[in-house]
């Protein structure tokens, strides 16, 4: 988990398109136990982070992270000096704004409060890269709409869009427009995730094997199972192959 979160933080920083060899002051939203903050420090940046969980912040303190930490609910907004930050990152956090965890919470209102507070504390043209896990396409639309409503430009970057396991969503937005803002969003990663594909293939093979073995749980031999299936097909008016001496016979290994 630490490795995955660290990789996603590095990807967020890459999407910020920060000036090379120039340390920046970054805001880490939903900093948790300080894993993402540790990556920011290793990359030479100064950071301030906040999280809603006191327990997670305590872990961050125990890990002796270098950033300043605050206890705060991002859905209630935050008050930093206007134009304080050169950018902002977040890993696996902003999707929680779409939930109603307490009575009276309204996702759209919390999203707008979050993005309006964020826009104020960023310098003009500063970029944000937020990795998140949307449950539905509706959540993606609601999050991006709230950001645009509060003055941000940008949009969604999806890494590995064709991979079920490795697919990652990043909201990449700009706080206003300046001459150094790129005309288009950074490209999403396209390479296939070999490990994810291999695990998916193994699962599919296992599922097929389980289907083939289903008859064993019914107390039937393979031949009896095949014959019962043929009878079902005949009753439905379908044509089936005739039985032979090889029907239901176990096959040897293929070389």
C-alpha positions in Angstrom: 0.0 0.0 0.0 2.9 2.4 0.8 4.5 1.7 -2.6 1.2 2.3 -4.4 0.4 5.5 -2.7 4.0 6.7 -3.2 3.8 6.0 -6.9 0.5 7.8 -7.2 1.9 10.8 -5.4 4.9 10.9 -7.8 2.4 10.8 -10.7 0.4 13.7 -9.2 3.6 15.8 -8.9 4.5 14.8 -12.5 1.0 16.1 -13.6 1.6 19.4 -11.9 4.3 20.3 -14.4 6.3 22.1 -11.8 9.5 24.1 -12.7 12.6 21.9 -12.5 15.0 22.4 -9.6 12.7 24.9 -8.0 11.3 23.9 -4.6 7.6 24.7 -4.3 5.1 25.0 -1.4 2.4 22.4 -1.9 -0.8 21.6 -0.2 -1.4 17.9 0.6 -5.2 17.3 0.9 -6.1 14.2 2.9 -2.5 13.7 3.9 -3.3 10.7 6.2 -0.3 9.1 7.7 2.2 11.3 5.7 3.1 8.8 3.0 2.4 11.3 0.2 4.1 14.1 2.2 7.2 12.0 2.5 7.4 11.7 -1.3 7.0 15.5 -1.6 9.9 16.0 0.8 12.1 13.6 -1.1 11.4 15.5 -4.2 12.6 18.7 -2.5 9.3 20.4 -1.9 7.9 22.0 1.2 4.3 21.0 2.1 1.4 21.5 4.5 -1.1 18.7 4.9 -4.5 18.3 6.5 -6.7 15.3 7.2 -10.0 14.6 9.0 -8.6 11.7 11.0 -6.7 12.5 14.3 -5.5 8.9 14.3 -3.9 9.2 10.9 -2.3 12.5 11.8 -0.8 10.9 14.9 0.8 8.2 12.7 2.2 11.0 10.6 3.7 12.6 13.6 5.2 9.3 14.8 6.8 8.9 11.4 8.4 12.3 11.9 7.2 13.7 8.5 8.7 17.1 7.6 5.5 18.9 6.7 3.1 20.9 8.9 -0.1 19.1 9.8 -3.6 20.3 10.4 -6.8 18.6 11.6 -9.5 19.7 9.1 -12.6 18.5 7.2 -12.0 19.5 3.5 -15.8 19.6 3.0 -16.0 22.5 5.4 -13.4 24.5 3.6 -10.2 25.9 4.9 -8.7 29.4 5.4 -5.1 29.8 4.2 -3.7 33.2 3.2 -4.8 33.9 -0.5 -2.2 32.9 -3.0 -0.1 30.8 -0.5 0.5 27.6 -2.4 2.2 26.8 -5.7 0.1 23.7 -6.2 -1.9 21.0 -4.5 -2.0 17.2 -4.5 -4.3 14.6 -3.1 -4.3 10.8 -3.2 -7.4 8.7 -2.7 -9.3 11.4 -0.8 -11.7 13.7 -2.7 -14.1 10.9 -3.6 -15.3 11.0 0.1 -16.9 14.4 -0.6 -19.5 12.6 -2.7 -20.8 10.7 0.4 -23.3 11.7 3.1 -21.6 10.5 6.2 -23.7 12.7 8.6 -27.2 14.0 8.7 -27.5 17.2 6.8 -24.4 16.8 4.6 -25.0 17.6 1.0 -22.2 16.4 -1.4 -22.6 19.2 -4.0 -22.4 21.9 -1.3 -19.3 20.3 0.3 -17.6 20.0 -3.1 -18.2 23.7 -3.9 -17.0 24.7 -0.5 -13.9 22.7 -1.0 -13.0 24.0 -4.4 -13.9 27.6 -3.6 -11.5 27.5 -0.6 -8.8 25.8 -2.7 -9.1 28.4 -5.4 -8.4 31.3 -3.0 -5.3 29.8 -1.4 -3.6 29.0 -4.7 -1.5 31.5 -6.6 -2.8 32.4 -10.0 -2.1 29.7 -12.5 -1.2 27.1 -9.9 -2.1 23.5 -10.7 -3.7 20.7 -8.7 -3.5 16.9 -9.3 -6.0 14.8 -7.3 -6.0 11.0 -7.7 -9.4 9.6 -6.7 -11.5 6.5 -7.0 -15.0 7.3 -8.3 -17.8 4.8 -7.7 -19.8 6.0 -10.7 -19.5 8.2 -13.7 -21.9 10.5 -12.0 -19.4 11.2 -9.2 -16.8 12.1 -11.8 -19.2 14.6 -13.4 -20.2 16.1 -10.1 -16.6 16.6 -9.0 -15.4 18.1 -12.3 -18.5 20.3 -12.5 -18.0 21.7 -9.0 -14.3 22.5 -9.8 -15.3 24.3 -13.0 -18.1 26.1 -11.2 -15.6 27.6 -8.8 -13.3 29.0 -11.5 -10.9 26.1 -12.2 -9.9 25.0 -15.7 -8.6 21.6 -16.7 -10.3 18.2 -16.6 -9.8 14.5 -16.1 -6.6 12.5 -16.9 -7.0 8.7 -16.9 -4.0 6.4 -16.7 -4.3 2.8 -18.1 -7.9 3.4 -19.3 -8.2 -0.2 -20.7 -7.0 -2.0 -17.6 -9.4 -2.9 -14.9 -6.8 -3.3 -12.2 -4.4 -0.4 -13.0 -6.9 2.3 -14.2 -6.4 5.5 -12.2 -8.4 8.8 -12.4 -6.6 12.1 -11.8 -8.4 15.5 -11.7 -5.9 18.0 -13.1 -7.1 21.6 -12.7 -5.6 25.1 -13.0 -6.5 28.1 -10.7 -7.0 30.6 -13.4 -5.0 31.0 -16.6 -1.6 32.5 -17.1 1.0 32.4 -19.9 2.7 29.4 -18.4 -0.5 27.2 -18.3 -0.2 24.5 -21.0 -2.9 24.6 -23.7 -3.9 21.0 -23.1 -4.0 18.5 -20.3 -1.1 16.1 -19.7 -1.5 12.8 -21.5 -2.6 9.8 -19.5 -0.3 6.7 -19.3 -1.2 4.2 -22.0 1.1 1.2 -21.4 -0.7 -1.9 -20.3 -0.2 -3.0 -16.8 1.3 -6.5 -17.3 0.9 -7.7 -13.8 -2.7 -6.6 -13.6 -3.5 -8.3 -17.0 -1.8 -11.5 -15.8 -3.8 -11.6 -12.6 -7.0 -10.9 -14.5 -6.2 -13.7 -17.0 -5.5 -16.1 -14.1 -8.8 -15.3 -12.5 -10.7 -15.9 -15.8 -9.0 -19.2 -16.2 -9.9 -20.2 -12.7 -13.5 -19.2 -13.3 -13.7 -21.3 -16.4 -12.2 -24.3 -14.5 -14.8 -23.8 -11.7 -17.6 -23.9 -14.3 -16.3 -27.1 -15.7 -16.1 -28.7 -12.3 -19.6 -27.6 -11.2 -21.1 -31.0 -12.0 -18.8 -32.6 -9.5 -20.7 -30.8 -6.7 -23.9 -32.4 -8.0 -22.6 -35.9 -7.6 -22.4 -36.5 -11.3 -19.6 -37.9 -13.4 -18.3 -35.9 -16.4 -20.1 -38.2 -18.8 -23.4 -38.0 -16.9 -23.1 -34.2 -16.8 -22.5 -34.0 -20.6 -25.5 -36.3 -21.3 -27.7 -34.2 -19.0 -26.7 -31.0 -20.9 -27.4 -32.7 -24.2 -30.9 -33.7 -23.0 -31.5 -30.1 -22.0 -30.5 -28.8 -25.5 -32.6 -31.4 -27.2 -35.6 -30.4 -25.2 -35.1 -26.9 -26.3 -35.2 -28.1 -29.9 -31.5 -27.7 -30.6 -29.2 -30.1 -32.5 -26.4 -31.8 -30.5 -23.5 -34.0 -31.5 -24.0 -37.8 -31.2 -22.2 -39.6 -28.3 -19.1 -41.5 -29.1 -16.5 -43.6 -27.3 -14.7 -40.4 -26.5 -17.6 -38.6 -24.8 -16.7 -37.6 -21.3 -13.3 -39.3 -21.4 -10.6 -37.5 -19.6 -7.9 -36.1 -21.9 -4.2 -36.5 -21.4 -1.8 -33.6 -21.2 -1.0 -31.6 -24.4 2.6 -31.2 -25.3 
